[in-house]
Amino acid sequence: MALPKHRTNAAVAASEAETARADASVYWVCLALLLAMVTLATRIVSIW
């Protein structure tokens, strides 16, 4: 059975929404890692 070559507007919108959610998740993970690194660096500096 051949798959249709044309995607519906709903399929395109769903795909774009999923990509936006993935991008937002990556953003928050990176932000959390950056915050953790800054916190760790602050603790290391305070020990010295």
Steps between C-alpha positions, in 0.01 A plus 500: 500500500652831393513787746350829387762750392306805614474577868189659639510836674416326828796263462734789425370699799535199731856442384592865557340497845696188595823664383421812704442288811829316445684830455346635820605186690857533374500866607392418856747212533786722384390775736489255792847368414637853479350585839647183650844584361486855639392367839781245502756760397379732777538226759848409378610865514355542851698198624827652379 
